[in-house]
Amino acid sequence: MDMPVTTPAADPRALEALHKRLITVINSASGGANADSEAEAKAVFEAAGLPHAQVICVPAAEIDQALTHAVANADVLVVLGGDGTIRSAAAKSGGGAHYLIPLPGGTMNMLPKALYGQRPWRGALADTLANPQSHEVSGGKVGQHAFFVAALLGAPTLWADAREALREVHLVEATQRAITAARRSLSEPLSYAFGDTLSGSAEAVVLVCPLISKVMNEDERGLEAAAVDTLTAGEALRLGFHALFDDWRGDPSVKRAKVKTATVIGHGRVPVIVDGERFRMGRKVEIQFTPLAFRALIPAGDLEASTPTRAAPASEERLAPPG
């Protein structure tokens, strides 16, 4: 006889916080928000018995100021925006002084998907308000750029430019960018050091946070680091993060370790993708693990229910100890 499935109880402290200073910031320029989003968010709060929630809808030029003000004044901060907006809100929420609900309002939605799965933002918000649970999220920093899902360093990040051009049917531009990326990935390897455990050269370096790692539990204090030695053109074209995390670990060209620090040195400025956002770093890049990046509110029981699917098979557990 099957045992009945019970839903974990809501976190009393999270429920208390929701009834205090509850602020929502919406980036009106993000792809997942429109003129109706402000009213729709207010309707979700009304239905949850939280009519006091403040909802602020601002253009992209004002988002940083709005987030800074909200972080300083909120007990619970809800943010609807793209990857850049979400990453900025999470970075400003460092230390866990308040709770954060980062909702998917962009293209990749890396952090919201890691926390809420495939729920659209209205469902993620309603489910969280109905039965909230606090969840401590760790992360990392590439230089001064915080990340909470993953970071990719090296010339293969330039394939993302080619992929975006191809998506918009700019075929000539996509071909030119692909050729440039392929040439650079062959001629500009990175030197890397994963703590004191592993070093060498590679075409790309990947840092994966415990939140989505398939070989780490979230209570582990470190990042999953991987050095990718060779990338074919076909592999590089699939370097979008969602494809990247599915099948790359078993390749013999990949060397991995669990680390708290890492160093990457390039021949010139190192291109980086951090939680979906692109940057150009200096020649030497330092990466550090952040044990407590922020406290998220999620629907109670969500991540616990997904734990068995994230457990690593025995063949994937041969990682070096943290550096």
VENQUI-V371106 format. One record per residue. RES is the residue in one letter. PHI is phi as a letter, one per 20 degrees, with the letter a starting at -180 (none if undefined). Layout:
res=(RES	RES)
phi=(PHI	PHI)
//
This chain:
res=(M	D	M	P	V	T	T	P	A	A	D	P	R	A	L	E	A	L	H	K	R	L	I	T	V	I	N	S	A	S	G	G	A	N	A	D	S	E	A	E	A	K	A	V	F	E	A	A	G	L	P	H	A	Q	V	I	C	V	P	A	A	E	I	D	Q	A	L	T	H	A	V	A	N	A	D	V	L	V	V	L	G	G	D	G	T	I	R	S	A	A	A	K	S	G	G	G	A	H	Y	L	I	P	L	P	G	G	T	M	N	M	L	P	K	A	L	Y	G	Q	R	P	W	R	G	A	L	A	D	T	L	A	N	P	Q	S	H	E	V	S	G	G	K	V	G	Q	H	A	F	F	V	A	A	L	L	G	A	P	T	L	W	A	D	A	R	E	A	L	R	E	V	H	L	V	E	A	T	Q	R	A	I	T	A	A	R	R	S	L	S	E	P	L	S	Y	A	F	G	D	T	L	S	G	S	A	E	A	V	V	L	V	C	P	L	I	S	K	V	M	N	E	D	E	R	G	L	E	A	A	A	V	D	T	L	T	A	G	E	A	L	R	L	G	F	H	A	L	F	D	D	W	R	G	D	P	S	V	K	R	A	K	V	K	T	A	T	V	I	G	H	G	R	V	P	V	I	V	D	G	E	R	F	R	M	G	R	K	V	E	I	Q	F	T	P	L	A	F	R	A	L	I	P	A	G	D	L	E	A	S	T	P	T	R	A	A	P	A	S	E	E	R	L	A	P	P	G)
phi=(none	f	f	f	e	d	e	g	f	f	f	g	f	f	f	f	f	f	e	d	e	d	c	d	d	d	e	f	e	f	f	e	d	b	f	e	f	f	f	f	f	f	f	f	f	g	f	e	m	c	f	f	g	e	d	d	d	c	f	g	f	d	f	f	f	f	f	g	f	f	g	f	c	d	e	c	d	d	c	d	a	e	g	f	f	f	f	f	f	f	f	f	e	g	n	m	f	b	e	c	d	e	e	f	c	c	e	e	l	f	f	g	f	f	e	d	m	e	g	f	f	f	f	f	f	f	f	f	f	f	b	f	c	f	c	f	d	e	a	b	c	d	m	e	e	f	b	c	d	a	c	c	d	p	g	g	f	f	f	f	f	f	f	f	f	f	f	e	m	e	f	f	f	f	f	f	f	f	f	f	f	f	f	f	f	e	d	c	f	e	e	c	c	e	l	d	e	b	b	r	c	b	e	b	c	d	d	d	f	g	g	c	f	e	d	c	e	f	e	f	e	r	d	e	d	c	d	d	e	c	c	f	f	f	f	f	f	d	e	g	f	f	f	g	e	e	c	e	f	e	f	f	e	d	d	c	b	e	c	d	b	b	c	c	c	d	e	b	f	e	f	c	d	d	l	n	d	e	b	d	d	f	f	d	c	d	d	c	e	d	f	c	e	a	d	e	d	c	f	g	n	f	f	f	f	e	g	g	f	e	f	e	f	g	f	d	e	e	d	f	f	g	e)
//
